[in-house]
Amino acid sequence: MSATPSRSRSRWPVWTTLVLAALAGIAGWWWMGRPVALPDAPSSRIACVSYAPYRRPGETPYDPTIFISPERIDADLRALSQRFDCVRTYSQGQGLAAVPAIAKRHGMQVLMGIWLGRDPVANAREVAMGIATAKAHPDVLRGVVVGNEVLLRGELSPQALAGYVRQVRAAVPAAVPVTYADVWEFWLRYPQMASAVDYLTIHILPYWEDEPVPPEHAVRHVAQVYARMQRAFPDKPVMIGETGWPSAGRPRRAARATLVNEARYLREFLAYADRVHMPYNVIEAFDQPWKRVQEGTVGGYWGIFDVDARPKFPMTGPVVEEPRWWWGWIAGAAGMLLFALRLGLPRRQPWREGLALRLAGLAAGAALAWQVRQMVYACRDLFEWSASVAACVAALLTALWLARDFAARLGGVEGRAPPARLQLGWLFALAWYDLLLVFDGRYRDFPLGLFALPCVGYALAGWLDPRPARPPLEHCLLALLLPALGTLVVVQEVGLSLTAWLWLVLNLALAGPVLRAWGQAVRLRTQQP
């Protein structure tokens, strides 16, 4: 870009953007910290909750070497018995066959799971263990769930699955009901499964629906689906085996994964279930870090308690999304101080330049704090933390360089633009992440705080450059690609996700200066004789 000072008529859009960005940083963090009034739950007790003990780093149900000791299970169930009448398990291995005996000591019942998959040897072992456990503790069991979402995963045929269910039904005491659990649509797709079970166990997760349901309509959706299933299977009782809402992760259309929305959904669902006397189980007791590998950030945050067994929200009174919201303001203040440092700048700084730098620093600090908060939820290991921190440092240094460039222009002096290869790097990084969102975006977060710094910085610096140099061809090709990919992301979200729209704005902000410079170069070339 040229170092020629900008014309004064170009300055007000930049000032407006800086003021709005700074105000957005302040207001956004305040909004996160405000108490949100929600309807109270009818009771602090919940009928049944999914229980998985895999809360420590590296623990996963797919590792056969992991063993959960009876002492750990006892500590968990002792705590859960204060809030829940029943726990649902999903398998017999890794020490979980001990759950019914321990639950009995704490006055709880168990919806006991038998895990089924593709491996017939593992299935036979699980079935044998499940039958033995059911025979040993029939008075504790609210039911035996033979298989969980096996049809959804496509790991068994309906015929093979029904065979396992009937095998368990024939072996366990008659007083213990036997069922199978799957997403509600798969019961409609394979209605023959109903003949093999004593009752239907359906999963209704409004956030994960093919057409995601926003939280304000989620309980109504559950009621409609439940009524539909009762009409479709009038001769079988229907239980909701999984329902809940995530507290963190990417939005899906208008369904936003937030702590406030999790509290809202759970409270409203419990009121509905209490009103219609519906049997149910909510997912889940504790946040499960291992699920982030399969389902992205959102998979790990469906718990009513966090990984340290602390309640994430109360069942009555207002709920605060981020109790430490003031960290965002502190980060904004730190950004102001960093951007106002005069290292490498003239001793005397025009007031306009100083004000622009402080506004840019406030906005950058608040945005980066937003990104760090997302990293706390998303990063799973040292590599992810290292890569994320490196990206944030690169974004901050790029924003600082660009802020000094456009702030100098606002102050009426010459600026110094960053090298073209740095801009190419951000164009490529944004295009690459766009492609991931378009073709594999179901479980990917939107790193808005990270990309906001270079995208807005390049947009402001480009606006103030009256005679930009002609950009290289690779810059132009990527700049043409960004708006198209950003638009596809919005289309995938059916235009209902504010986050997707903001992502499109960042794509346009980064591509805009390149396309403008390219257009000017083309016009100048056509005007030459």
RODO-2510 file (C-alpha; in nm, 4 decimals, decimal comma):
residues 529
     n   res          X          Y          Z
     1     m     0,0000     0,0000     0,0000
     2     s     0,1069     0,3567    -0,0614
     3     a     0,2529     0,5693     0,2160
     4     t     0,0760     0,8833     0,0942
     5     p    -0,1361     1,0505     0,3643
     6     s    -0,5081     0,9917     0,3246
     7     r    -0,7575     1,2571     0,2307
     8     s    -0,9657     1,3898     0,5193
     9     r    -1,2922     1,2826     0,3618
    10     s    -1,1889     0,9212     0,4051
    11     r    -1,1363     0,9447     0,7798
    12     w    -1,4852     0,9390     0,9299
    13     p    -1,5728     0,5790     0,8340
    14     v    -1,2537     0,4727     1,0078
    15     w    -1,3283     0,6743     1,3207
    16     t    -1,6823     0,5356     1,3261
    17     t    -1,5544     0,1782     1,2947
    18     l    -1,2982     0,2282     1,5711
    19     v    -1,5542     0,3755     1,8113
    20     l    -1,8103     0,1042     1,7350
    21     a    -1,5490    -0,1723     1,7720
    22     a    -1,4371    -0,0357     2,1092
    23     l    -1,7958    -0,0017     2,2293
    24     a    -1,8724    -0,3540     2,1066
    25     g    -1,5811    -0,4885     2,3113
    26     i    -1,7036    -0,3131     2,6250
    27     a    -2,0715    -0,3956     2,5733
    28     g    -2,0085    -0,7532     2,4647
    29     w    -1,8295    -0,8464     2,7842
    30     w    -2,0854    -0,6612     2,9961
    31     w    -2,3600    -0,8549     2,8160
    32     m    -2,1843    -1,1813     2,9035
    33     g    -2,1762    -1,0851     3,2707
    34     r    -2,5306    -0,9598     3,3185
    35     p    -2,7693    -1,1780     3,5238
    36     v    -3,0375    -1,3344     3,3012
    37     a    -3,3764    -1,3985     3,4602
    38     l    -3,5055    -1,7504     3,3879
    39     p    -3,8041    -1,9530     3,5084
    40     d    -3,7242    -2,1641     3,8134
    41     a    -3,7182    -2,5426     3,7960
    42     p    -4,0112    -2,7073     3,9777
    43     s    -3,7688    -2,8903     4,2057
    44     s    -3,3974    -2,9228     4,2650
    45     r    -3,4275    -3,3013     4,2175
    46     i    -3,4093    -3,4634     3,8752
    47     a    -3,5507    -3,8073     3,7932
    48     c    -3,2530    -3,9574     3,6073
    49     v    -2,9228    -3,8437     3,4568
    50     s    -2,6658    -4,0007     3,2259
    51     y    -2,3548    -4,0969     3,4183
    52     a    -2,0096    -4,1374     3,2650
    53     p    -1,7052    -4,1033     3,4932
    54     y    -1,4507    -4,0073     3,2230
    55     r    -1,3462    -3,6655     3,3511
    56     r    -0,9692    -3,6957     3,3867
    57     p    -0,7287    -3,6154     3,0996
    58     g    -0,6972    -3,9045     2,8568
    59     e    -0,9934    -4,1011     2,9914
    60     t    -1,2286    -4,2353     2,7267
    61     p    -1,4759    -4,5245     2,7066
    62     y    -1,2925    -4,6471     2,3975
    63     d    -0,9733    -4,7305     2,5906
    64     p    -1,0079    -5,0882     2,7251
    65     t    -0,7135    -5,0398     2,9605
    66     i    -0,8963    -4,7791     3,1689
    67     f    -1,0568    -4,8997     3,4894
    68     i    -1,2829    -4,6825     3,7034
    69     s    -1,2406    -4,7892     4,0639
    70     p    -1,5428    -4,8581     4,2880
    71     e    -1,4169    -4,5806     4,5149
    72     r    -1,4469    -4,3222     4,2367
    73     i    -1,7908    -4,4455     4,1393
    74     d    -1,8972    -4,4357     4,5039
    75     a    -1,7801    -4,0749     4,5400
    76     d    -1,9629    -3,9741     4,2233
    77     l    -2,2894    -4,1445     4,3145
    78     r    -2,2772    -4,0125     4,6695
    79     a    -2,2669    -3,6596     4,5254
    80     l    -2,5247    -3,7287     4,2540
    81     s    -2,7693    -3,8850     4,5005
    82     q    -2,8232    -3,5387     4,6483
    83     r    -2,9824    -3,4221     4,3223
    84     f    -3,0858    -3,7294     4,1219
    85     d    -3,3014    -4,0368     4,1840
    86     c    -3,1459    -4,2495     3,9107
    87     v    -2,8406    -4,2713     3,6848
    88     r    -2,8191    -4,4099     3,3340
    89     t    -2,5066    -4,6001     3,2303
    90     y    -2,4020    -4,7050     2,8818
    91     s    -2,1745    -5,0056     2,9229
    92     q    -2,0576    -5,2790     3,1588
    93     g    -1,6828    -5,2608     3,1049
    94     q    -1,4112    -5,0513     3,2699
    95     g    -1,5617    -5,1112     3,6142
    96     l    -1,9111    -4,9774     3,5394
    97     a    -2,0741    -5,3118     3,6167
    98     a    -2,0331    -5,2072     3,9812
    99     v    -2,2701    -4,9110     3,9451
   100     p    -2,5950    -5,0908     4,0477
   101     a    -2,4476    -5,2288     4,3714
   102     i    -2,3017    -4,8898     4,4653
   103     a    -2,6170    -4,7010     4,3638
   104     k    -2,8213    -4,9191     4,5975
   105     r    -2,6117    -4,8008     4,8927
   106     h    -2,7088    -4,4416     4,8089
   107     g    -3,0777    -4,5095     4,7524
   108     m    -3,0587    -4,4643     4,3745
   109     q    -3,1911    -4,6648     4,0825
   110     v    -3,0069    -4,7424     3,7601
   111     l    -3,1050    -4,7394     3,3957
   112     m    -2,8334    -4,9872     3,3073
   113     g    -2,6707    -4,9881     2,9646
   114     i    -2,5217    -5,2704     2,7577
   115     w    -2,2947    -5,1348     2,4855
   116     l    -2,3222    -5,2887     2,1388
   117     g    -2,1121    -5,2273     1,8313
   118     r    -1,9681    -5,4052     1,5280
   119     d    -1,7513    -5,6530     1,7212
   120     p    -1,9557    -5,9688     1,7974
   121     v    -1,7019    -6,0872     2,0557
   122     a    -1,7198    -5,7603     2,2484
   123     n    -2,0985    -5,7641     2,2176
   124     a    -2,1191    -6,1154     2,3624
   125     r    -1,8991    -6,0118     2,6536
   126     e    -2,1113    -5,7016     2,7267
   127     v    -2,4363    -5,8979     2,7048
   128     a    -2,3082    -6,1690     2,9402
   129     m    -2,1888    -5,9089     3,1939
   130     g    -2,5163    -5,7175     3,1671
   131     i    -2,7262    -6,0258     3,2245
   132     a    -2,5185    -6,1227     3,5276
   133     t    -2,5473    -5,7730     3,6757
   134     a    -2,9234    -5,7615     3,6167
   135     k    -2,9705    -6,0965     3,7872
   136     a    -2,7625    -5,9842     4,0842
   137     h    -2,9415    -5,6492     4,1366
   138     p    -3,2919    -5,6649     3,9857
   139     d    -3,4403    -5,4450     4,2589
   140     v    -3,2124    -5,1519     4,1672
   141     l    -3,2733    -5,1493     3,7933
   142     r    -3,5244    -4,9152     3,6373
   143     g    -3,4513    -5,0892     3,3091
   144     v    -3,1826    -5,2437     3,0901
   145     v    -3,0888    -5,0512     2,7738
   146     v    -2,9513    -5,2982     2,5191
   147     g    -2,7563    -5,0829     2,2740
   148     n    -2,7335    -4,7083     2,2364
   149     e    -2,7760    -4,5414     1,8947
   150     v    -2,6436    -4,8512     1,7188
   151     l    -2,8785    -4,7957     1,4250
   152     l    -2,7780    -4,4301     1,4028
   153     r    -2,4119    -4,5325     1,3784
   154     g    -2,4971    -4,8098     1,1302
   155     e    -2,3039    -5,0702     1,3280
   156     l    -2,5765    -5,3382     1,3450
   157     s    -2,8777    -5,4299     1,1361
   158     p    -3,2228    -5,4088     1,2977
   159     q    -3,2446    -5,7878     1,2874
   160     a    -2,9138    -5,8414     1,4679
   161     l    -2,9943    -5,5706     1,7215
   162     a    -3,3365    -5,7187     1,7937
   163     g    -3,1681    -6,0560     1,8494
   164     y    -2,9491    -5,9117     2,1235
   165     v    -3,2478    -5,7383     2,2841
   166     r    -3,4514    -6,0597     2,2869
   167     q    -3,1558    -6,2521     2,4276
   168     v    -3,1348    -6,0149     2,7232
   169     r    -3,5116    -6,0087     2,7651
   170     a    -3,5208    -6,3863     2,7944
   171     a    -3,2362    -6,3966     3,0492
   172     v    -3,3066    -6,1176     3,2970
   173     p    -3,5836    -6,1284     3,5617
   174     a    -3,9294    -6,0544     3,4232
   175     a    -3,9698    -5,7571     3,6568
   176     v    -3,6797    -5,5759     3,4874
   177     p    -3,7952    -5,4026     3,1659
   178     v    -3,5687    -5,4165     2,8610
   179     t    -3,5392    -5,1446     2,5970
   180     y    -3,3192    -5,0007     2,3217
   181     a    -3,2226    -4,6330     2,2929
   182     d    -3,1868    -4,4255     1,9769
   183     v    -3,2693    -4,0904     1,8223
   184     w    -3,6442    -4,0647     1,7756
   185     e    -3,6290    -4,0602     1,3950
   186     f    -3,4653    -4,4028     1,3915
   187     w    -3,7554    -4,5565     1,5786
   188     l    -3,9805    -4,4292     1,2995
   189     r    -3,7353    -4,5585     1,0390
   190     y    -3,7198    -4,9054     1,2003
   191     p    -4,0591    -4,9503     1,3703
   192     q    -4,0083    -5,3288     1,3836
   193     m    -3,7739    -5,2703     1,6775
   194     a    -4,0750    -5,1913     1,8968
   195     s    -4,1774    -5,5560     1,9076
   196     a    -3,8490    -5,6505     2,0747
   197     v    -3,8663    -5,4049     2,3668
   198     d    -4,0872    -5,3497     2,6699
   199     y    -4,0841    -4,9733     2,6116
   200     l    -3,9271    -4,7254     2,3701
   201     t    -3,6339    -4,5110     2,4788
   202     i    -3,6023    -4,2113     2,2495
   203     h    -3,3421    -3,9350     2,2317
   204     i    -3,4623    -3,5801     2,1632
   205     l    -3,1795    -3,3282     2,1431
   206     p    -3,3130    -3,0032     1,9916
   207     y    -2,9610    -2,8653     1,9365
   208     w    -2,8562    -3,1706     1,7299
   209     e    -3,1701    -3,2005     1,5180
   210     d    -3,1195    -3,1947     1,1401
   211     e    -3,3060    -2,8650     1,1614
   212     p    -3,1750    -2,7274     1,4925
   213     v    -3,4368    -2,5834     1,7250
   214     p    -3,3582    -2,2565     1,9108
   215     p    -3,3878    -2,2703     2,2902
   216     e    -3,7055    -2,0637     2,3050
   217     h    -3,8876    -2,3326     2,1034
   218     a    -3,6971    -2,6392     2,2245
   219     v    -3,9382    -2,7704     2,4886
   220     r    -4,2330    -2,7241     2,2546
   221     h    -4,0412    -2,9324     1,9985
   222     v    -3,9833    -3,2035     2,2597
   223     a    -4,3554    -3,2105     2,3445
   224     q    -4,4488    -3,2399     1,9766
   225     v    -4,2020    -3,5223     1,9131
   226     y    -4,3097    -3,7076     2,2282
   227     a    -4,6751    -3,6857     2,1260
   228     r    -4,5882    -3,8039     1,7759
   229     m    -4,4044    -4,1066     1,9101
   230     q    -4,6943    -4,1957     2,1370
   231     r    -4,9276    -4,1856     1,8369
   232     a    -4,6876    -4,3934     1,6254
   233     f    -4,6494    -4,6619     1,8962
   234     p    -4,9761    -4,6620     2,0934
   235     d    -4,9113    -5,0042     2,2466
   236     k    -4,5718    -4,9202     2,3988
   237     p    -4,4741    -4,6777     2,6764
   238     v    -4,2287    -4,4097     2,5615
   239     m    -3,9419    -4,2726     2,7705
   240     i    -3,7097    -3,9874     2,6793
   241     g    -3,3689    -4,1430     2,7312
   242     e    -3,1572    -3,8387     2,6432
   243     t    -3,2377    -3,4711     2,6310
   244     g    -3,0321    -3,1675     2,7205
   245     w    -2,8470    -2,8644     2,5901
   246     p    -2,4745    -2,7790     2,5577
   247     s    -2,3188    -2,4868     2,7428
   248     a    -2,0291    -2,4157     2,5025
   249     g    -1,9388    -2,4674     2,1377
   250     r    -2,0417    -2,3473     1,7964
   251     p    -2,3954    -2,2294     1,7212
   252     r    -2,6142    -2,4310     1,4847
   253     r    -2,8421    -2,1881     1,3039
   254     a    -3,0360    -2,0149     1,5832
   255     a    -2,9471    -2,2823     1,8416
   256     r    -2,6657    -2,1306     2,0473
   257     a    -2,4596    -2,3388     2,2884
   258     t    -2,4393    -2,1199     2,5996
   259     l    -2,4624    -2,1684     2,9734
   260     v    -2,7748    -1,9529     2,9932
   261     n    -2,9429    -2,1595     2,7211
   262     e    -2,8503    -2,4857     2,8946
   263     a    -3,0036    -2,3606     3,2198
   264     r    -3,3095    -2,2299     3,0383
   265     y    -3,3709    -2,5525     2,8503
   266     l    -3,3226    -2,7779     3,1497
   267     r    -3,5471    -2,5724     3,3756
   268     e    -3,8231    -2,5479     3,1150
   269     f    -3,7970    -2,9169     3,0280
   270     l    -3,8171    -3,0239     3,3910
   271     a    -4,1283    -2,8102     3,4358
   272     y    -4,2849    -2,9730     3,1291
   273     a    -4,1902    -3,3275     3,2364
   274     d    -4,3295    -3,2627     3,5841
   275     r    -4,6533    -3,1310     3,4369
   276     v    -4,7197    -3,4304     3,2086
   277     h    -4,5624    -3,6948     3,4408
   278     m    -4,3232    -3,8143     3,1722
   279     p    -4,0418    -4,0648     3,2370
   280     y    -3,7117    -3,9094     3,1314
   281     n    -3,3357    -3,9028     3,1611
   282     v    -3,1264    -3,5899     3,0993
   283     i    -2,7802    -3,5824     2,9492
   284     e    -2,5594    -3,5574     3,1378
   285     a    -2,4177    -3,5509     3,4911
   286     f    -2,0629    -3,4319     3,4186
   287     d    -1,8935    -3,2565     3,1276
   288     q    -1,7043    -3,5116     2,9178
   289     p    -1,3730    -3,3838     2,7723
   290     w    -1,3222    -3,6951     2,5580
   291     k    -1,6278    -3,6128     2,3461
   292     r    -1,4529    -3,3078     2,2044
   293     v    -1,2458    -3,5413     1,9869
   294     q    -1,5577    -3,6696     1,8100
   295     e    -1,7994    -3,3780     1,8303
   296     g    -1,5816    -3,0690     1,8604
   297     t    -1,5975    -2,8259     2,1488
   298     v    -1,9719    -2,8650     2,1927
   299     g    -1,9483    -3,2389     2,2621
   300     g    -1,7675    -3,1865     2,5891
   301     y    -2,0131    -2,9492     2,7565
   302     w    -2,3515    -3,1156     2,8087
   303     g    -2,2995    -3,1720     3,1802
   304     i    -2,5024    -3,0261     3,4626
   305     f    -2,1755    -3,0380     3,6585
   306     d    -1,8306    -2,9509     3,5239
   307     v    -1,5333    -3,1899     3,5232
   308     d    -1,4611    -3,0998     3,8854
   309     a    -1,8160    -3,1969     3,9880
   310     r    -1,9191    -2,8357     4,0507
   311     p    -2,2717    -2,7273     3,9485
   312     k    -2,2516    -2,5086     3,6371
   313     f    -2,5682    -2,3122     3,7175
   314     p    -2,8417    -2,2947     3,9828
   315     m    -3,1896    -2,4365     3,9301
   316     t    -3,3541    -2,1181     4,0573
   317     g    -3,2860    -1,7475     4,0154
   318     p    -3,0901    -1,5641     3,7457
   319     v    -2,7970    -1,7168     3,5561
   320     v    -2,4778    -1,5409     3,4473
   321     e    -2,3067    -1,6585     3,1283
   322     e    -1,9563    -1,5503     3,2317
   323     p    -1,8998    -1,4603     3,5992
   324     r    -1,5465    -1,3385     3,5162
   325     w    -1,6701    -1,1012     3,2464
   326     w    -1,4512    -0,8199     3,3794
   327     w    -1,1469    -1,0013     3,2410
   328     g    -1,2615    -0,8789     2,9014
   329     w    -1,2443    -0,5193     3,0213
   330     i    -0,9014    -0,5787     3,1737
   331     a    -0,7833    -0,7241     2,8411
   332     g    -0,9215    -0,4198     2,6617
   333     a    -0,7351    -0,1875     2,8983
   334     a    -0,4162    -0,3888     2,8448
   335     g    -0,4659    -0,3573     2,4693
   336     m    -0,4986     0,0207     2,5031
   337     l    -0,1712     0,0384     2,6928
   338     l     0,0107    -0,1869     2,4472
   339     f    -0,1081    -0,0021     2,1395
   340     a    -0,0288     0,3377     2,2991
   341     l     0,3377     0,2489     2,3585
   342     r     0,5625     0,4728     2,1509
   343     l     0,8296     0,2163     2,0761
   344     g     0,9622     0,3001     1,7316
   345     l     0,7269     0,5988     1,6968
   346     p     0,8115     0,9711     1,6910
   347     r     0,8499     1,1327     2,0328
   348     r     0,5534     1,3581     1,9774
   349     q     0,2317     1,1895     1,8743
   350     p    -0,0635     1,3815     1,7244
   351     w    -0,3699     1,3442     1,9456
   352     r    -0,5709     1,1844     1,6641
   353     e    -0,3049     0,9177     1,6231
   354     g    -0,2961     0,8473     1,9952
   355     l    -0,6745     0,8272     2,0191
   356     a    -0,6958     0,5913     1,7206
   357     l    -0,4316     0,3633     1,8708
   358     r    -0,6109     0,3509     2,2053
   359     l    -0,9471     0,2732     2,0483
   360     a    -0,7878     0,0019     1,8328
   361     g    -0,6084    -0,1427     2,1344
   362     l    -0,9270    -0,1556     2,3404
   363     a    -1,1146    -0,3350     2,0637
   364     a    -0,8252    -0,5723     1,9935
   365     g    -0,7782    -0,6624     2,3610
   366     a    -1,1484    -0,7345     2,4111
   367     a    -1,1658    -0,9437     2,0919
   368     l    -0,8559    -1,1417     2,1831
   369     a    -0,9957    -1,2095     2,5306
   370     w    -1,3067    -1,3472     2,3605
   371     q    -1,0856    -1,5800     2,1585
   372     v    -0,8907    -1,6917     2,4662
   373     r    -1,2191    -1,7744     2,6397
   374     q    -1,3105    -1,9919     2,3421
   375     m    -0,9693    -2,1595     2,3607
   376     v    -1,0277    -2,2511     2,7257
   377     y    -1,3266    -2,4574     2,6158
   378     a    -1,1832    -2,5888     2,2891
   379     c    -0,8148    -2,6717     2,3378
   380     r    -0,7562    -3,0327     2,4394
   381     d    -0,3794    -3,0701     2,4641
   382     l    -0,0453    -2,8883     2,4599
   383     f    -0,0262    -2,8879     2,0804
   384     e    -0,3649    -2,7192     2,0407
   385     w    -0,2814    -2,4657     2,3092
   386     s     0,0552    -2,3900     2,1485
   387     a    -0,0929    -2,3484     1,8005
   388     s    -0,3773    -2,1321     1,9291
   389     v    -0,1498    -1,9065     2,1342
   390     a     0,0858    -1,8669     1,8368
   391     a    -0,2074    -1,7681     1,6148
   392     c    -0,3282    -1,5143     1,8722
   393     v     0,0200    -1,3610     1,9005
   394     a     0,0406    -1,3350     1,5209
   395     a    -0,3019    -1,1700     1,5081
   396     l    -0,2113    -0,9241     1,7836
   397     l     0,1198    -0,8217     1,6226
   398     t    -0,0506    -0,7839     1,2844
   399     a    -0,3232    -0,5680     1,4370
   400     l    -0,0628    -0,3548     1,6155
   401     w     0,1302    -0,2963     1,2944
   402     l    -0,1851    -0,2094     1,1007
   403     a    -0,3114     0,0162     1,3806
   404     r     0,0113     0,2158     1,3724
   405     d    -0,0219     0,2465     0,9975
   406     f    -0,3782     0,3765     0,9878
   407     a    -0,3417     0,5782     1,3094
   408     a    -0,0495     0,7664     1,1528
   409     r    -0,2638     0,8448     0,8494
   410     l    -0,5434     0,9669     1,0750
   411     g    -0,2906     1,1902     1,2462
   412     g    -0,1864     1,3394     0,9136
   413     v     0,1541     1,1754     0,8838
   414     e     0,2893     0,8953     0,6699
   415     g     0,2233     0,5368     0,7766
   416     r     0,4213     0,2203     0,7150
   417     a     0,2200    -0,0705     0,5793
   418     p     0,3135    -0,4299     0,6672
   419     p     0,4701    -0,6460     0,3942
   420     a     0,2430    -0,7998     0,1308
   421     r     0,3394    -1,1527     0,2321
   422     l     0,1803    -1,0982     0,5752
   423     q    -0,1472    -1,0049     0,4102
   424     l    -0,1176    -1,3112     0,1876
   425     g    -0,0727    -1,5282     0,4953
   426     w    -0,3972    -1,4039     0,6511
   427     l    -0,5836    -1,4349     0,3200
   428     f    -0,4699    -1,7955     0,2940
   429     a    -0,5462    -1,8738     0,6605
   430     l    -0,8994    -1,7369     0,6357
   431     a    -0,9662    -1,9144     0,3045
   432     w    -0,8379    -2,2410     0,4501
   433     y    -1,0647    -2,2145     0,7539
   434     d    -1,3553    -2,1139     0,5289
   435     l    -1,3094    -2,4370     0,3365
   436     l    -1,3117    -2,6350     0,6610
   437     l    -1,6363    -2,4674     0,7667
   438     v    -1,8006    -2,5255     0,4297
   439     f    -1,7010    -2,8897     0,3804
   440     d    -1,6454    -3,0155     0,7371
   441     g    -1,7990    -2,7538     0,9611
   442     r    -2,0484    -2,9459     1,1740
   443     y    -1,8191    -2,9577     1,4770
   444     r    -1,5929    -2,6561     1,4111
   445     d    -1,5986    -2,3341     1,6095
   446     f    -1,5930    -1,9852     1,4596
   447     p    -1,2656    -1,8151     1,5696
   448     l    -1,4151    -1,4668     1,5400
   449     g    -1,1916    -1,3086     1,8022
   450     l    -0,8771    -1,4331     1,6284
   451     f    -0,9585    -1,3212     1,2745
   452     a    -1,1264    -0,9960     1,3782
   453     l    -0,7887    -0,8368     1,4498
   454     p    -0,6221    -0,8720     1,1052
   455     c    -0,9464    -0,8509     0,9051
   456     v    -1,0664    -0,5227     1,0555
   457     g    -0,7123    -0,3861     1,0630
   458     y    -0,6576    -0,4465     0,6918
   459     a    -0,9990    -0,3025     0,6114
   460     l    -0,9249     0,0247     0,7944
   461     a    -0,5726     0,0570     0,6571
   462     g    -0,6985    -0,0156     0,3060
   463     w    -0,9743     0,2432     0,3340
   464     l    -0,7205     0,5151     0,4189
   465     d    -0,4861     0,4316     0,1312
   466     p    -0,5917     0,6563    -0,1621
   467     r    -0,3518     0,5002    -0,4138
   468     p    -0,2951     0,1364    -0,3232
   469     a    -0,0399    -0,0635    -0,5179
   470     r    -0,1623    -0,3317    -0,7546
   471     p    -0,1888    -0,6561    -0,5528
   472     p    -0,0219    -0,9773    -0,6727
   473     l    -0,2351    -1,2331    -0,8545
   474     e    -0,2464    -1,4763    -0,5610
   475     h    -0,3873    -1,2021    -0,3384
   476     c    -0,6598    -1,1325    -0,5922
   477     l    -0,7577    -1,4966    -0,6334
   478     l    -0,7902    -1,5497    -0,2586
   479     a    -0,9792    -1,2211    -0,2206
   480     l    -1,2289    -1,3383    -0,4825
   481     l    -1,2700    -1,6689    -0,3002
   482     l    -1,3336    -1,5286     0,0489
   483     p    -1,6741    -1,3605    -0,0091
   484     a    -1,8040    -1,6700    -0,1890
   485     l    -1,6962    -1,9055     0,0887
   486     g    -1,8255    -1,6739     0,3604
   487     t    -2,1604    -1,6584     0,1835
   488     l    -2,1750    -2,0388     0,1686
   489     v    -2,1258    -2,0534     0,5447
   490     v    -2,4238    -1,8187     0,5915
   491     v    -2,6322    -2,0277     0,3500
   492     q    -2,5483    -2,3468     0,5392
   493     e    -2,6823    -2,1817     0,8538
   494     v    -2,9945    -2,0739     0,6571
   495     g    -2,9179    -1,7142     0,7481
   496     l    -3,0237    -1,7768     1,1104
   497     s    -2,6827    -1,7597     1,2772
   498     l    -2,5545    -1,4163     1,3771
   499     t    -2,2114    -1,5733     1,4165
   500     a    -2,2135    -1,6844     1,0522
   501     w    -2,3064    -1,3322     0,9401
   502     l    -2,0206    -1,1863     1,1445
   503     w    -1,7902    -1,4417     0,9842
   504     l    -1,9013    -1,3215     0,6405
   505     v    -1,8298    -0,9615     0,7449
   506     l    -1,4725    -1,0594     0,8370
   507     n    -1,4290    -1,2267     0,4988
   508     l    -1,5477    -0,9120     0,3228
   509     a    -1,3279    -0,6927     0,5420
   510     l    -1,0118    -0,8843     0,4522
   511     a    -1,0966    -0,9241     0,0839
   512     g    -1,2268    -0,5701     0,0307
   513     p    -0,8976    -0,3754     0,0228
   514     v    -0,7423    -0,6258    -0,2169
   515     l    -1,0386    -0,6141    -0,4538
   516     r    -1,0471    -0,2337    -0,4356
   517     a    -0,6765    -0,2076    -0,5181
   518     w    -0,7176    -0,4560    -0,8019
   519     g    -1,0133    -0,2614    -0,9413
   520     q    -0,8226     0,0659    -0,9326
   521     a    -0,5280    -0,0919    -1,1098
   522     v    -0,7559    -0,2297    -1,3807
   523     r    -0,9220     0,1105    -1,4302
   524     l    -0,5887     0,2882    -1,4570
   525     r    -0,4687     0,0381    -1,7120
   526     t    -0,7789     0,0775    -1,9262
   527     q    -0,7473     0,4587    -1,9140
   528     q    -0,3923     0,4535    -2,0500
   529     p    -0,3638     0,5277    -2,4245
***
